Amino acid sequence: MSKAFASRGDLAEKQTSFTEIGPGLWAFTAEGDPNSGVIIGDDAVMVIEAQATPRLAGKVIAEIRRVTGKPITHLVLTHYHAVRVLGASAFGEVQVIMSERARAMVAERGQEDWDSEFARFPRLFQGHEGIPGLTWPTTTFTDRMSVWLGRRRVDILHLGRAHTAGDAVVWVPDAEVMFTGDIVEDRSACYCGDGHFGDWGRVLDAIAGFRPAAIAPGRGDALVGEAMVARAIDNTRDFIDSTYRPAARVAARGGSLKDAWQAVRAECDPKFAEYAIYEHCLPFNVARAYDEARGIDTPRIWTAARDREMWAALQG
């Protein structure tokens, strides 16, 4: 029997948590659903990740209002994926920040990604009728920019290609805390369908080089303390390598995508089968790993039709 497509069978409501990971720094987490981050400065608040719909963004705003009445003035979107950005309108007239490359990906494939993710994640699109359209940044940067929330400096950095070509991380130097987006996950599968396996490890090295005291990952629990941070970075690296290596070996000998699927399953299932969204991500991950190993540098655009075709070929 084939598995339910992507996360269409995952309809159970997730328990959310709002955890302080540094002075005035919070992680909104939801049992493997997309996380958001909150930075409270002297006079204003910055949010990292908008959630998939304005209704879901309202849950983040409600948590913020439990701890501060300061205005939300900045919204950082670490990459272009629909489940991260389409709730932005709930935050009102704020400065919306993306890397220049992430903005280009909205233009190139934003609508296709919205259509694709809507079909994959019905539960994450509660209140989708309230989405006014694609989310566009009001401010972009190339390699780095800094925002001052009063005396608190926040650095927004593009460290290289990883989860997507336009990933940003957010670093708060006074507390040594980082918000990584989906570059780092905790006990959740990495979604690699738009990833760059050959670069991802170097970006993880760069993140580790900051020696964060805490990390808010893209999915999974807040990571507080050196041991938890190191474990999550190492597990993310293992997930990426364990996905790419078998697919690359198959591609090198001229094997098929189905051969790559079987090889990746053999290596990853024993280690990661219990991770959140593992079965959902695996076909997309194998397809991208197989493409990259065959020299396709830019990830092919996922459409709702391509999603279904690939799912039938691998998970069917």
C-alpha positions, 0 to 999 in steps of 0.5 A, a space after each residue: 500500500 502506498 503512503 499518504 502523499 507527503 504530509 496529507 495524513 498528518 492532521 493532528 494538532 501539534 503542541 506549541 512551546 515558547 522558550 526563552 533561549 537568551 535574554 529577550 530571545 525566544 523560540 516558538 516551536 511546534 513538535 517538528 512543525 516550522 519554528 519562529 524566533 523572536 528578538 526583543 530589543 530596547 524599543 522594538 521586536 524582530 520576528 524570524 519566520 512568518 509561518 504559513 498563514 496569517 492565522 498561524 502567525 497570530 499564534 506567534 504574535 499571541 506568545 509575543 504579547 505575553 512577554 512584551 508590548 513593544 512594537 514588532 518592527 522587523 520580520 526576517 525570512 530566512 528563505 523563500 519557502 511558503 510555510 515560512 513566509 506566507 503569514 507575513 501580512 499578520 505582522 502589519 507594516 514592518 520591514 521584511 528582510 530577505 537575502 537578495 538571492 531569496 528574493 530572486 527565488 520568490 520571483 523565479 519559483 515562489 508561486 510554484 512552491 506555494 502551490 506545491 506546499 499547499 498540497 503537501 501540508 494541508 494542516 499548515 495552511 489553516 486560514 489560507 484564504 487570508 493570504 493576500 499573495 506572495 510575500 516580498 521583502 522590503 529590504 534585501 542584502 547580499 552577504 550581511 546586514 545589521 539591524 539595531 533594536 535600540 542598543 541591541 545589534 542583530 546581524 543577518 548573514 548569508 553564509 552560503 548555500 545549504 537548505 536553499 541557495 538564499 539561506 540567511 541566519 540571524 546572529 545576536 552577538 550580545 547573547 551569542 544566540 543564532 536563529 538558523 532557519 532550516 540549515 539546522 534541525 533537531 530530530 526532524 528530517 532536513 528537507 533537501 529538495 531545494 538544497 545544495 549538498 556540496 555546500 551545506 557542510 561548509 555552512 554548518 562549519 561556519 555556524 559552529 565557528 560562532 560557538 553559539 550558546 543557543 540555537 533556534 533551529 528550523 524545526 525541533 526543540 530549542 537548543 540551549 547549551 554547547 552540548 545540545 547545539 553541537 549534537 544538532 549540528 552533528 546530526 544535521 551533518 550526518 543526515 545530509 551526508 547519509 542522504 547524499 553519499 549513497 545517491 552519489 554512488 548510485 549516480 556514479 555507476 549509472 544507476 537509476 533514481 529508484 536505485 538511489 532511493 533504495 540505497 538512501 533508505 538503506 543508510 538513512 532508515 536505521 538512523 532517522 526513520 523516527 524523525 519528524 517529516 522523514 517519510 515526507 521529505 525522503 523522496 524529495 531529498 533523494 531526487 535532489 541528491 541524485 540530480 546534484 550527483 549528476 551535475 545539476 547544480 540548480 535545483 529543479 522547480 517543484 510543482 504540484 504535478 512534479 511532486 505527485 509524479 515523483 511520489 508515485 515513482 518512489 513512495 508509491 
